[in-house]
Amino acid sequence: MVSYERHMINRDSLRPFLNTTLDRTDLSGIGTKYAGKVRDVYTKDDRVILVSTDRQSAFDEQWCAIPLKGQVLNQLSDWWFEKVKDVMPTHVVATPDPNVTVARKLKMLKFEVVVRAYLTGSTSTSAWVNYEKGNRNFCGNPLPDGMKKNQKLQSIIFTPSTKPETGHDESMSPEGLIELGVTNRAEIDRVKDCAFALFKRGQEVAAKRGLILVDTKYEMGYDAEGNLRVGDEVHTPDSSRYWIAATYEKRFAEGKEPESLDKEFFRLWLREQGYTGDDGPKPVVTDDARLMLAEKYIRLYETMTGEAFQIPEEADVIGRITKNLKEYMAA
């Protein structure tokens, strides 16, 4: 088991990257661009090039850029895709740059695939927020009275959500999604089986690293041959929640929040500033907060992989990406 204290990040070594964050890309010759919350996605024929930027989102809002976050996310996701490729086919073709993944184009499912192992969360679609409001049947999963925030569930649960073109996601039971016409029984049963298999593999790997994989979101879709694949990202701190296993029980017993290594830290930081995702002035994200989050992202990478994160020597990230994508620009 690897302790999360194994590699200590020097925050001062990250400070120079506050001014070189990758906020956006405008690459030519590699396809039509779509800007997601974090990734800039370039599509051409049956190929997709995903560039992980340093953009930070929360509560469906864009806030700032976190130093080296894009590199962490892309490299950690690539590491995880290797770990799960025997569980489910992935979309990965190549990773020609620390911030870039070349992938197969998928026809994505019309719903989010979410798996949870603990009663937690702070957003409107989270299990805890719904439970606190009195909901004892979350996405078709009955929950007993008397549970506490951050408590482990009896077994992992499948809690899909909608993908509206505008507005917020809405957690929904499989039956609700079927009634909406976005899926059918055979498909959602298959997706659930795949999601549970991926999550259990994630739990096994995380446990060996002294971490608890709390919950996660998967994106799945069909390739040109009709094969169901997992895409986008897998088990990253943006798509998943991680807690430190060694301190979880004690902190839970004391009613304290678990030590986390994911972007939940940023949501909690925003709440401490008085922002809950509703209308109102947005707090300014300080450089110290940006560095703290960068440190958490990198620490999770090192804890999970057991390898030291390689801080890049080149300040010109766009120049490096352009050079590494040269063969795809000509294709």
N, C-alpha and C positions, 0 to 999 in steps of 0.2 A: 504494500500500500504506500502511495506517495503522499507525504504531508504537503498541505498547501503552503507551508512556510518554507518549503525547500528552496525556492528561488525568490529572493527579495528584489523587488523592482526599485531602482533609484529614481524617484520622481523627478529629480533634477535632470536626469538624462532624457526624460520625456518632454521637458519644458520647451526645448527648441522646436519641437514638432507642433506646438500650438499655432505656429504661423505658416505651416506647410501642409495643413490638412487638405484632403481631397474632398471638396464640396460638391463638385459636379464634373462631368466629362462631356466633351463634344468631339468624339472620334469620327473620322470620315472613312468611308470605304468598307465598313464592316457590317452594315445593315441599318435598318430603321430603328431609331432610338425610342425607348419608353423609359421614363424616369420613375422608379418606384420609391418607396420610403427610404430605402438604403441603397439599393442597387440600380445602376443604369444598365438597361437590358437592350442589347442590339440584336435584331432578328434579321436573318437572311436565309431564304429558302427553308431548309429543315434544320438549320443551325442557329443556336443562340449563344451570344457572348455576354456573360454577366460580369460587370465591373462593380466590385464592392467599394463604395465610397465610405467616408468617415461621418456621414450624416447620422444624427441621433434623433429618433422619434420616440414619442410617448403620448398616450391619450390621443392618438391619431393626429398629432401635431408634430411639425418639424421644429427642432429647438436650436441645434448648434452642430458643430463637428467635433468629434472626439479623436485626438491624435492616435494614428495608427490602427484605429478600430477596423477599417476595411480590410487591412492585411490580416489582422487577427481572425476576423470572421471567415474570410475566404480560406485561409490556411487551416483553421480548425474544422471548417465544414468539409474540406477536402480530406482531412484526416479521418473524420467520422464516416464519410462516404465509403472509404476503404474498409472501415470496420463493419459496415452493414451490408456491403454489396452481396454477401452470400445469403442474407436474409431477404432482400428485395432488390430487384434491378434498380440502378440509379440513372440519372440523366447525364452523368459526367463523361466527357470525351477527353479533355485535357485541362491542365492548369499551367498555362504558359507564363504566368506572372503571379507574384504573391497576392495581387488584388483581383485576379481574373480567373474565371472558369469558363471553358468552352463546353457547351452541352447540347444534347439533342433537343429539338423543339418538341414540346409536349402540348397536347390538348388537355388543359388543366381541368380538374374537377370543379364543379360549381359550388363547392362548399369547403370550409376549412376542416382539417382533420386534427382534432385535439384529444390528447390522452392525459389523464391526471391521476396522481397517486396520493395527493394530500389535499385537504380542505384549506385552500389559501387563495390569495390574489387580492387585487385592489381595484380592478376595473369592473365595468358593468357586466362583462361577460364571465367574470371569475366565479368559481364555485363558492368561495366564502362570502362575497358580496350578496349573492343570491340567497345563500343559506341564512345570512344575518337578517335578510328581509322576510324570512319565514318560509322560503321555498324548500320543501323537503323532497321534491322530485325534480332533480336537476338533469335536464336533457334525457329523461326517461330512466334515470338512476335514482332509486329511492334512498334517502339518507335518514338515519335515525336522529331523534332529538338529542340534545345535550352535548353535541360536539363542540369543540373549540377551534379557534383559528389555528391553522398550521398543523392540525391533527392528521395522522395518517389514516387513510381510508382502508376499509376492510380488504378491498382489492382495487386494482386500477379500473378506471371508468372511461368510457368513450363519450366525449361531449362535443360533438361537431357544432359548427356555427355557420351562419349564412355569409355570403360574399356580396353585399349590396354594392352597386356602382357608386352610390353616394351614401353618406351617413355612416353609422357605426355597425359593426358586426353584431349579430344577435345569436346567442346560444340557443340551440334547438335540438329536440330529440330526432333520431333517425326517422321516426314516423312523420314528424312535422316536415322534414326535408322531402320525404317521398310525396306527401300531400302537396307541397309546393311545385312538384314536378322537376326538381333539380337532380334527382337520382332515383334509383329503384332498389328494391329489396336485395336482389342478387349483388348489385354493385356495392351497396353500403355494407353488406355482410363481408364481402371480400376486402373492402377497404379497412374495416374494423380489425379483421384478422391480421392484415399486414401491419397496421398501426400498432397493435398489441405486440407483435413479434419484434418490430423495430424498437419499441419502448423497452421491452424486457432486455434486449441486447444493450440498450443504452444504460439501463439500471445496472447491469452486470459490470460493464466497463467502468462506469462512474464509481461504483462501490469499491473497486480495486484501487481507485485513486483517492479514496477517502471522501467522496462526494455523494450526495443524494440527488438523483435526477427526480425532480418534484413533479413537473409537468412539461408538456411540449406541444408544439404545433408542427404538423407536416403538410407539405404541399405535394400532391400526387397528380399524375396525368398520364395520358396514353401517347405512346410514340406512333410513328407512321405505320408500324406493323400491328398496332393495337395492343402492345404490351403495356401493362400498368407499371409505372416507374415512380420512384420518389425523387423529387427535384427541389429546386430553390436552395435550401440549406437543411442540414440535419444536426440537431442537438447543439446548436450554437447558443451563446448567452443571449442572443436576440430572439431566438425561437423557443428557448427552454429556460426553466428555472432550476438553479442548483443551490443546494445548501451544504455547509460543512458538516459532515456526519459526526465528527468527534464531539461537537458542542450542541448538536440538535436537541437531544433528550433533556439536558440540563436547562437549556434556554426555554424549551417548551414548558417544562415544569414550572419555571419561574415567570411564565407569561411574557417572555421577551421574544422579539422577532428573531428568527434564525439568522446565523451569519450566511449571507448570500454572496454568490459570485455570478451575477447576471445583471440585466438592466433593470430589475426590480429596484435596485438601489437608487436609480435615477427617479423612478416614480415616487419612491418614498421621500427622496430629497425635495421633489417638487411639492409634495404634500406638506412637508415641513415649512416650505415657503408660503403656504396657504393656498396652493393651486390644486384643485381636485378634478380638473378636466371640464369644469363648467365654464360659463361665461365669466369674464373677469380679466384683469391685467395679468399678463404672463410675466413671471419673474425672470430676471436676467440670470443666465447661467454663467457663473464666475469661472475664471481660469482654474481656480483651485478645484472646483467641482468637475471640470472637464478632465483635469489630470487625475483626479481620484477615480473617475470612471475608466479612464484609459488604463490605470494601474489594475483595476479589477478585471478588465477584459484580458489583459496580458497575463495576469496571475492565473486566471482560469485556463488559458491556453497552456501555460506551463504545467499547471497541476494535472490537467487532463492528459496531456501528451507525454509528460515526464521529460520534456525537452526544453531547453532555454529558448526563449523567443529571440529571434535575430532582428535587432534594430537595424533598419536599412541605412546604408551609407549615403545613398543618393537622395538629395532633397527634391529633385525634379521627378515626382512620381508620374506625372503625365508623360514626360519624355521617356521614362523607362517602360511604361505600359505600351506606348506607341511603338517603341523598338521591338518589344516582345510580341506584339501582335502584327508585325509586318507581313508575315506569311499569310495571315488571314485577310489582310487588306487587299492582297493581290488575288485572293481566291474568288 
